[in-house]
Amino acid sequence: MDLELLDRIRSARTATPASPISAAAPHSDATILERTGRGWDAWLTDARSALGAEAEHPAIAAWVHAQGVDGWWSQAVAVGVERLSGRRQPGQMPDGSFSISRSRASDLDRDTLRALTSELPGLATEQRSRPGAKALRLAVSDAVTGEPLGSVLFSLDAYGGRPRLTVTHDRIAGAAEAELWKDYWSGWLARLDGRG
């Protein structure tokens, strides 16, 4: 299944990119109004008026922060303005690449996890984190073509008292490819049950 998904990922990387879609804001209008004092229509209108329609993410976030909104919510507003303007899709980063994550309850220890990451079907990996680092970061590439496929972070944390393994894949080339990587990592995590 993983190798089949990798074939689909290769096809997605060479396909003509889909035209950008207009995406929904990351939070409801009621939530953003409660947390920031303005709703989405006001933020969108005010940001365009103050910064212009083509302002980049850092400028939007800095402007929102200057309006008295704390750091986390200023980032959320900046992302929402970009999405509502049709300039950013869900999961898309400011540089245009995409990021996805998948997680699952897991009792794996760090050493076992490190060993299992050498078993990523169809992928060649290069460790980017320090050997003793809490989280494991790998550069991944296509084992067949050698093409870089991004960066993957594996982290083990307690979530609600239970150990949880999270896989975050960054620097994905497009939205269609990001959806396929969600399936790849979901399948990989599902197969970890009973291992270690």
N, C-alpha and C positions, 0 to 999 in steps of 0.2 A: 504493500500500500504506500509506504513512504517513497519508494522509487517511482511509482506511478504519479504521486503528487509532485515529485521533483521534475518529471517530464512536463507536467502542467505548468509548473513554475517557470521552467525554461521557455515554454510557449508564451506565457504571460509577459516575460521580460522582452521578448522580441516582437510582440504584437503592438499595433498602433495604440497608443494610450487613449483611454476613453476621455471624452470631454469632461471637464470639471463639473461636478454636481453641486448644487446649492444644498448645504447641509443645515440641519437644525442646530440651534445653539446648544452648548453643553449643559445648560441648566434651565429650568423653567423660568418664565418671566416673573412669577411670584417670588421664587427663590432669589433671583438676582436683584429684584426690587428690595426685598427684605435685607439682603446682605450688603448692598451697595448704595441704596437710596434712589436708584433709577432703574427703570425697566429696559428691555432690549431696544425698543424703538428709540428711546431717549439716548441710550449709549451710542447707537449706530448713527443717529443724526448728529449728535454732539461731536463724536470722533471725526466724522467726515468734515464737519464744519471747521473744527480746530486743526485737523491734520491733513485733510485731503483724502481722496478715495484710495490712493495707492500707498498709504503709510505702511511701513514694515512693522512686524510684531514688536520688536523692542521699543519703537517709538510709541506705539499704541499703549503698551503696558506701562511705560514711564509716564505718559500723559494721564492714564487712569489713576495711577498711584499718586500723581500730583493733585488729583481731585479729592484726595483723602481716603482712598480705598487701599486696604492693606495688600501686601505683596501677593498672597495666594489668590485673592479675589481679583486683583488687578490683572493677573495672568489669565484667569478664567474669562474676564470681560474681553481682554485682547483676543483670545481664541474665539469667543463668541462673535465679536465684530468681524473677524476674518471669515468665519463660517457663514454668517448672515450676508456677507458681501460676496459670497461665492468664490472666495479666494483660498479657502482651506477646507479640506475634507476631514471627516472623523479619522483620527489616528495620524494625520499628517503633521509633520514637524515644520518649524519655520524655514528649514532649508529645502523643503519640498519632498523629502523622503518620508517614509511611513514607519511607524513603530506599533508593535502589537505585544500583548502579553497573555499568557495562559498560566493558571496555577491549579494546584491540586494538593489535597492533604497527603502528606508523605512522612514516613518514619525513617527515611534514608539519613545516614550520617554524611558528613562532607567528603570523607575519603571515598565512600561508595559512589557518591554522586560524581566525583571527579573521574572515577574509573568508568562509569556508565556513559559519560560524555564522549568517550572514545568510540562509542557504538552508535554514532549518529548516521543512519543509513544514507548513503549518497553524498555525504558532506566531508570535506577535508577541514580540519580545524587547526588553529594556532592559538595557544594560550596567550592572553593579553594581560591577565591579572597576575599579581605576585603569587608565588607558590603557596604562601601561607595566608592569603587574603580570605576574608570571611565569605565573599561572593566570588564566583568563578566567571570571568569574562573570556569569551573566545571570539576570534575572527573566524568566520565561516566562509567557505568557498565551495563551488560545485566540484565534486571529486572527479567528474568526467571532463569538464571544460576548463576548470581552474578559475572560472569567473567569480569574483568576490560577490558574496551574497549578504553581507552585513556583519553585524556584531551581535552576539547573544550573551546575555547575562543570566546566570543561574543563581538564585538566592534561596536559602533556607531560613525561614523565620517562623516564629510562633504567631498564629492568628487565632484569636479567641481561645487561647490555651492549647491549640493543636498545632503540631509542626506543619508547615506548608512550604512546598517547593514552587517558586515562581520562575517562569522562563520569560524574559523580555528580549524581543528581537528588534533591533534598531537598524536604520539605514536600508530599509526595504525600498526598492525602486518605484513601486506603484501600488495603487489601491487594490487592483485585482490580485496582484502577487501577495499583498498583505493578507487577503482573505484566505489564500491557499496556505500561507504559513500558519495561520490560526489552526487549520486542519492538521498540518504536519505536527505542530507542537502538542495539540490536544491528543493526537494518537500516540505520540511518544510518551507523554505523561501517563496515559491510560495503561500502557504496557509496563510501567514501573511497578504496578501493584504486585506485591509478593516478592519483589526483588530486594536484594541487599540482605 
